[in-house]
Amino acid sequence: MTKQNPDTARPGETVELTVSVQNVGTKDLKDITVKVNPEYPFTGISGQSLEKSISYLNARQDDSEGGVLKFKLMTDAGASAGTYDIDIVTTYKSGSGSSSTTYTTRKTITLEVRGKEYAQIVTIDKANIDIAKEETLEFIVTNTGTSPLKNMVISWKDPEGWSCRCIRIIQNILNTWMLASP
């Protein structure tokens, strides 16, 4: 496999595999078929073939030669974060006429699935804030996704005449903010 787009598969989204096929042997090859055999959490997409063909590959190809094939897969919406194996099976013929021989090779590639990052504010300690004085507002943010939260940023639009400054963040769980009028 040459690359995967996006770099990490995400639940409920498609992932595109780019496969480079080269003949590094000493004999020309014909009737090359490449088939992707997805297993959970990956499946084929309706209208997208999991089997593609190349009619002919010359012998002794280098990195800039060969065929490039693209396959699209769907990642199950409930997939857990982790790495998963996918088999790619290639069949091809070498030789001609009655001396033609069919070969099959299997390569296993690994795809990484990264879960969804979702955060939800679950508790706010005050319903009303006095705009005439500084007050502390504490709220709890819970990770409701399937991947760890990293580099989380909380933002909002300040009402006219208000300013806001952060006074403490503790491990993306308890966030305390100071609201103050100018």
Residue, then its C-alpha position, 0 to 999 in steps of 0.5 A: m500500500t502506498k498511502q491511505n486517505p485520511d491518514t487515520a480512518r474514522p468511524g462512520e467515514t470512508v477511507e481510500l487506500t492507494v495501492s502501487v503494483q510493481n513487477v520486480g521479477t524477471k518475466d513480464l506479467k499479465d492479467i493482474t487482479v488485485k482484490v481487497n478483502p475488508e473485515y470489520p470494521f471496514t466494508g465495501i461501498s456500494g458501486q465501488s469495486l473491491e477488485k481491480s485489474i491491470s492487463y500487463l506489467n513489464a519485468r524489472q520495474d522500479d518505484s516510478e513504474g507500475g500501476v496505481l489502484k485506489f479502493k474506497l472502504m467504509t469504516d463502521a460507525g461503531a468502530s473502536a479505536g485501534t489497528y485492524d488488518i486488511d488482506i490484499v490478494t493479487t493474482y497474475k499470470s506469467g509465461s504464455g500459452s500452455s506454459s502460462t502459470t497463475y500465481t497468487t500472493r497475499k499481503t496484509i496491511t494495517l489500518e489505524v482507526r481513531g475514534k471520534e472526539y466529542a466533548q459535552i458540558v454536563t454540569i454548570d454550577k450557576a444559572n445566573i451571573d451578576i454582571a456587576k461583579e467578578e464571579t467564578l463559573e465552574f463547569i464539567v466537560t465530559n468526553t462522550g466520544t471514543s478517543p481521548l481528547k487532546n488540545m481541547v479548546i473551549s470558546w464562546k462569544d462574549p455578550e456586549g460589555w462582558s469580558c472573560r478570562c480563564i483562571r484554571i484548567i484541570q486535565n480537561i475535566l473541570n474548567t473554571w472560568m472568570l466572567a467579569s464586566p469591563 
